[in-house]
Amino acid sequence: MSLDADQIVERRRLRRKVTFWRVLGVLGVVAAVAVGVSALLGRDIPASSPHVARIMIGGIIRNDRERVELLEEIGRSRASAVILSIDSPGGTVTGSEQLYDALRRLAAKKPVVAVVEGVAASGAYIAALGADHIVARRNALVGSVGVIYQFPNFTELLKTVGVTMEDIKSSPLKASPNPYTPVTPEARAAVDSLVKDSYAWFKDLVGDRRKLSDAKLANVSDGRVFTGHQGLELQLVDELGDERTARAWLAREKGVSETLKVRTWRTKEVGDEFGWLLGAARGVVSALGFPQAAALLTDAAKGALERSQLDGLLALWHARS
């Protein structure tokens, strides 16, 4: 009996050792994959070594202190130049203004070139104006110079269900307009003045940064988007091409070697604070045998999180079906 017990104990010890080395091996593989992915993304390049910094501007632009701090950190790094990769429909006017100001401060220290990969409309075009040079793909979308203020109005619906909202406020324009009462001419005029003021700022910025005459500015500031090809003719962009075109411009105009490696700088993505919830939802749907639906659910949830943080005047473009 004693011999059998010793053999059982020894087998258990051996099993634990095997399990330990298996787990260690798996962790080693995971670490190797992580290093490989990091190398592919250009994030293994230390900020203390000469490189070209790449910043991704995607999704909805809004006030983002973390991104401003990232740009300031790049300004202190040994990056020789900055590539601003843009694919965004815009966002809030204040968020776009904040990003533009941060980029201009960065451009005072290092050359910055914007590359429009897909869309640089409204607030995203404001961000592109913060660069020294704008490159766009031939069929990318640029422009949408304009400002919008939208709000729902449920007045007729509330009448139908027999609900009324009562206001006790200090002055007629306090909290106006709102979704529960008809819009008064005074409230509409007040909002209209806000939109026109921000729009005038946007137009002046485009005219100044792109060196446009009044006539040319009028042609591009009616809210439309243009292809990169059209934008080149209208002086909204400087060149057609991609990141290689941007690197060639940096080498030609700023003396930044095309052999320098690119390091992608990133901040925490929008919705990371809800990552556990999105991951759980996707896991459940995947477990039910619908992996594509899980991916769509996650994308939709992230989009909703981004839009839920929008408030105030918007410099935003989207296609209507």
C-alpha positions as CSV (number, residue, x, y, z in Angstrom):
1,M,0.0,0.0,0.0
2,S,2.8,2.4,0.9
3,L,4.5,1.8,-2.5
4,D,1.3,2.5,-4.3
5,A,0.7,5.7,-2.4
6,D,4.3,6.9,-3.1
7,Q,3.8,6.1,-6.8
8,I,0.5,8.2,-6.8
9,V,2.2,11.1,-5.1
10,E,5.1,11.0,-7.6
11,R,2.8,10.8,-10.5
12,R,0.9,13.9,-9.3
13,R,4.2,15.8,-8.8
14,L,5.2,14.8,-12.4
15,R,1.8,15.9,-13.7
16,R,2.2,19.3,-12.0
17,K,5.6,19.8,-13.5
18,V,4.4,18.9,-17.0
19,T,1.5,21.3,-16.6
20,F,3.8,24.0,-15.4
21,W,6.1,23.7,-18.4
22,R,3.2,23.5,-20.8
23,V,1.8,26.7,-19.4
24,L,5.2,28.3,-19.6
25,G,5.6,27.2,-23.2
26,V,2.2,28.6,-24.1
27,L,3.0,31.9,-22.4
28,G,6.3,32.0,-24.4
29,V,4.4,31.5,-27.7
30,V,2.0,34.2,-26.7
31,A,4.8,36.6,-25.9
32,A,6.6,35.8,-29.2
33,V,3.4,36.5,-31.1
34,A,2.9,39.8,-29.2
35,V,6.4,40.9,-30.0
36,G,5.8,40.0,-33.7
37,V,2.6,41.9,-33.8
38,S,4.2,44.9,-32.1
39,A,7.0,44.8,-34.7
40,L,4.5,44.8,-37.5
41,L,2.7,47.8,-36.0
42,G,5.9,49.7,-35.5
43,R,5.5,50.0,-31.8
44,D,8.7,48.2,-30.9
45,I,10.7,51.2,-31.9
46,P,11.6,53.2,-28.7
47,A,10.5,56.8,-28.6
48,S,14.1,57.7,-27.7
49,S,15.4,56.6,-31.1
50,P,15.1,58.6,-34.4
51,H,11.9,57.6,-36.2
52,V,8.8,59.0,-38.0
53,A,5.8,59.1,-35.7
54,R,2.4,58.0,-37.1
55,I,-0.8,59.1,-35.4
56,M,-4.2,57.6,-36.3
57,I,-7.2,59.9,-36.4
58,G,-10.3,57.7,-36.8
59,G,-13.9,57.6,-35.7
60,I,-15.7,60.5,-34.0
61,I,-13.5,63.4,-33.0
62,R,-14.3,64.9,-29.6
63,N,-12.4,66.6,-26.7
64,D,-9.6,64.2,-25.8
65,R,-7.0,65.3,-23.3
66,E,-5.2,62.0,-23.6
67,R,-4.6,62.6,-27.3
68,V,-3.3,66.1,-26.7
69,E,-0.9,64.7,-24.1
70,L,0.2,62.1,-26.7
71,L,1.0,64.9,-29.2
72,E,2.9,66.8,-26.6
73,E,4.9,63.6,-25.8
74,I,5.7,63.2,-29.5
75,G,6.9,66.7,-29.6
76,R,9.4,65.9,-26.8
77,S,10.4,62.6,-28.5
78,R,13.1,62.0,-31.1
79,A,10.6,61.7,-33.9
80,S,12.0,63.5,-36.9
81,A,8.5,64.0,-38.5
82,V,4.9,63.1,-38.0
83,I,2.4,61.4,-40.3
84,L,-1.2,62.1,-39.5
85,S,-3.3,59.2,-40.9
86,I,-6.9,60.3,-41.2
87,D,-10.1,58.4,-41.7
88,S,-12.9,60.2,-39.9
89,P,-16.2,61.9,-40.6
90,G,-15.5,64.7,-38.0
91,G,-17.0,65.3,-34.7
92,T,-17.6,68.2,-32.3
93,V,-16.4,71.7,-33.2
94,T,-14.6,72.1,-29.9
95,G,-13.0,68.7,-30.1
96,S,-11.8,69.5,-33.7
97,E,-10.5,72.9,-32.6
98,Q,-8.6,71.3,-29.7
99,L,-7.0,68.7,-32.0
100,Y,-6.1,71.4,-34.6
101,D,-4.4,73.6,-31.9
102,A,-2.4,70.7,-30.6
103,L,-1.3,69.8,-34.1
104,R,-0.2,73.3,-34.8
105,R,1.9,73.3,-31.6
106,L,3.4,70.0,-32.7
107,A,4.1,71.4,-36.2
108,A,6.1,74.2,-34.7
109,K,8.6,71.5,-33.5
110,K,8.4,68.9,-36.2
111,P,7.1,68.7,-39.8
112,V,3.6,67.2,-39.9
113,V,2.0,65.7,-43.0
114,A,-1.6,64.5,-43.2
115,V,-2.6,61.4,-45.2
116,V,-6.3,61.1,-45.9
117,E,-6.9,57.3,-46.2
118,G,-10.6,57.3,-46.5
119,V,-12.5,60.4,-45.2
120,A,-11.4,63.7,-43.8
121,A,-14.6,65.6,-43.6
122,S,-15.8,68.5,-41.4
123,G,-13.9,68.2,-38.1
124,A,-11.5,65.7,-39.6
125,Y,-10.6,68.2,-42.3
126,I,-10.0,70.8,-39.6
127,A,-7.5,68.3,-38.2
128,A,-5.9,67.9,-41.6
129,L,-5.5,71.7,-41.8
130,G,-3.2,71.4,-38.7
131,A,-0.6,69.7,-40.9
132,D,2.0,71.4,-43.1
133,H,1.0,69.3,-46.1
134,I,-2.1,67.3,-47.1
135,V,-2.0,64.1,-49.1
136,A,-5.2,62.3,-50.1
137,R,-6.0,59.1,-52.0
138,R,-7.6,59.8,-55.3
139,N,-11.1,58.7,-54.2
140,A,-10.9,59.7,-50.6
141,L,-13.5,62.3,-49.4
142,V,-12.4,65.7,-48.1
143,G,-14.1,68.9,-47.2
144,S,-17.7,69.2,-45.8
145,V,-16.9,72.7,-44.6
146,G,-19.8,73.5,-42.4
147,V,-21.4,73.3,-38.9
148,I,-24.6,71.7,-37.8
149,Y,-26.8,71.7,-34.7
150,Q,-29.4,68.9,-34.5
151,F,-32.0,68.1,-31.9
152,P,-35.2,65.9,-31.9
153,N,-38.6,67.4,-31.3
154,F,-41.3,65.2,-29.8
155,T,-44.0,67.8,-29.5
156,E,-46.5,66.1,-31.9
157,L,-45.8,62.7,-30.4
158,L,-46.4,64.0,-26.9
159,K,-49.7,65.5,-28.0
160,T,-50.7,62.1,-29.4
161,V,-50.1,60.3,-26.1
162,G,-51.5,63.2,-24.0
163,V,-48.3,64.3,-22.3
164,T,-47.2,67.8,-21.7
165,M,-43.9,69.2,-20.3
166,E,-44.0,72.2,-18.0
167,D,-41.1,74.6,-17.6
168,I,-40.3,77.1,-14.9
169,K,-37.2,79.0,-16.0
170,S,-35.5,82.3,-15.4
171,S,-35.7,83.6,-18.9
172,P,-37.4,82.6,-22.2
173,L,-34.2,81.3,-23.9
174,K,-33.0,79.2,-20.9
175,A,-32.7,75.5,-22.1
176,S,-34.1,76.4,-25.5
177,P,-34.6,74.8,-27.9
178,N,-35.7,71.5,-26.2
179,P,-37.4,68.4,-27.6
180,Y,-40.7,68.9,-25.7
181,T,-42.0,72.2,-26.9
182,P,-42.3,73.9,-30.3
183,V,-39.2,75.9,-31.3
184,T,-39.8,79.6,-30.9
185,P,-38.4,82.1,-33.5
186,E,-36.2,83.5,-30.8
187,A,-34.7,80.2,-29.9
188,R,-34.1,79.3,-33.5
189,A,-32.4,82.7,-34.0
190,A,-30.2,82.1,-31.0
191,V,-29.0,78.7,-32.2
192,D,-28.6,80.1,-35.8
193,S,-26.2,82.7,-34.4
194,L,-24.1,80.0,-32.8
195,V,-23.9,77.9,-36.0
196,K,-23.0,81.0,-38.1
197,D,-20.3,82.1,-35.7
198,S,-18.6,78.7,-35.7
199,Y,-19.1,78.3,-39.4
200,A,-17.3,81.7,-40.0
201,W,-14.4,80.5,-37.9
202,F,-14.2,77.3,-39.9
203,K,-14.3,79.1,-43.2
204,D,-11.7,81.6,-42.2
205,L,-9.4,78.7,-41.1
206,V,-9.8,77.0,-44.5
207,G,-9.2,80.2,-46.4
208,D,-6.1,81.1,-44.3
209,R,-4.5,77.6,-44.2
210,R,-5.2,76.8,-47.9
211,K,-4.5,80.4,-49.2
212,L,-7.8,80.6,-51.0
213,S,-9.3,83.6,-52.6
214,D,-12.9,84.6,-51.6
215,A,-14.2,83.1,-54.8
216,K,-12.4,79.8,-54.3
217,L,-13.4,79.7,-50.7
218,A,-17.1,80.1,-51.6
219,N,-16.8,77.1,-54.0
220,V,-15.6,74.7,-51.2
221,S,-17.5,76.0,-48.2
222,D,-21.1,75.0,-49.0
223,G,-21.0,71.8,-46.9
224,R,-20.2,69.4,-49.8
225,V,-17.6,66.7,-49.7
226,F,-15.2,66.3,-52.6
227,T,-13.0,63.4,-53.8
228,G,-9.3,63.8,-53.4
229,H,-9.0,64.4,-57.1
230,Q,-11.5,67.2,-57.0
231,G,-9.9,68.5,-53.8
232,L,-6.6,68.8,-55.5
233,E,-8.1,71.0,-58.2
234,L,-9.8,73.1,-55.5
235,Q,-6.7,73.4,-53.4
236,L,-8.1,71.5,-50.5
237,V,-5.2,69.0,-50.7
238,D,-1.6,69.3,-52.0
239,E,-1.0,65.9,-53.5
240,L,-2.7,62.6,-54.4
241,G,-1.2,59.5,-53.0
242,D,-0.6,57.6,-49.8
243,E,1.9,57.3,-47.0
244,R,4.7,56.6,-49.4
245,T,3.9,60.0,-51.1
246,A,4.0,61.6,-47.7
247,R,7.4,60.1,-46.9
248,A,8.7,61.3,-50.3
249,W,7.5,64.8,-49.5
250,L,9.2,64.7,-46.1
251,A,12.4,63.6,-47.7
252,R,12.2,66.1,-50.5
253,E,11.1,69.2,-48.5
254,K,12.2,68.5,-44.9
255,G,15.2,66.3,-45.3
256,V,13.7,63.4,-43.4
257,S,15.2,60.1,-44.6
258,E,12.8,57.6,-46.1
259,T,14.8,54.8,-44.4
260,L,13.7,55.9,-41.0
261,K,11.3,53.4,-39.4
262,V,7.7,54.4,-38.6
263,R,6.4,54.2,-35.0
264,T,2.7,54.2,-34.4
265,W,1.7,56.2,-31.3
266,R,-1.7,55.3,-29.8
267,T,-4.0,56.3,-27.0
268,K,-6.6,54.2,-25.3
269,E,-9.5,53.6,-27.7
270,V,-12.9,55.0,-27.1
271,G,-15.0,52.5,-25.1
272,D,-12.1,50.7,-23.5
273,E,-13.7,51.5,-20.1
274,F,-16.6,49.3,-21.3
275,G,-14.3,46.7,-22.9
276,W,-15.3,43.9,-20.5
277,L,-19.0,44.4,-21.3
278,L,-18.4,44.5,-25.1
279,G,-16.2,41.4,-24.8
280,A,-18.8,39.5,-22.8
281,A,-21.5,40.3,-25.3
282,R,-19.4,39.3,-28.2
283,G,-18.4,36.1,-26.4
284,V,-22.0,35.1,-25.7
285,V,-23.1,35.7,-29.3
286,S,-20.1,33.9,-30.7
287,A,-20.8,30.9,-28.4
288,L,-24.3,30.7,-29.9
289,G,-22.7,30.2,-33.3
290,F,-23.0,33.7,-34.8
291,P,-19.4,35.0,-35.0
292,Q,-20.3,37.6,-37.7
293,A,-23.2,38.9,-35.7
294,A,-20.8,39.2,-32.7
295,A,-18.4,41.4,-34.7
296,L,-21.3,43.6,-35.9
297,L,-22.6,43.9,-32.3
298,T,-19.2,45.0,-31.1
299,D,-18.8,47.6,-33.9
300,A,-22.3,48.9,-33.3
301,A,-21.8,49.2,-29.6
302,K,-18.5,51.1,-30.0
303,G,-20.2,53.4,-32.5
304,A,-23.0,54.1,-30.1
305,L,-20.5,54.8,-27.3
306,E,-18.7,57.3,-29.5
307,R,-21.9,59.1,-30.5
308,S,-23.3,59.2,-27.0
309,Q,-20.4,61.4,-26.0
310,L,-21.2,64.1,-28.6
311,D,-22.8,67.3,-27.5
312,G,-23.1,70.9,-28.8
313,L,-22.2,72.1,-32.2
314,L,-21.0,69.4,-34.6
315,A,-18.6,69.5,-37.6
316,L,-19.6,66.1,-38.8
317,W,-20.4,64.5,-42.1
318,H,-22.3,61.3,-42.9
319,A,-24.0,59.9,-45.9
320,R,-27.7,59.6,-45.8
321,S,-29.4,56.6,-47.4
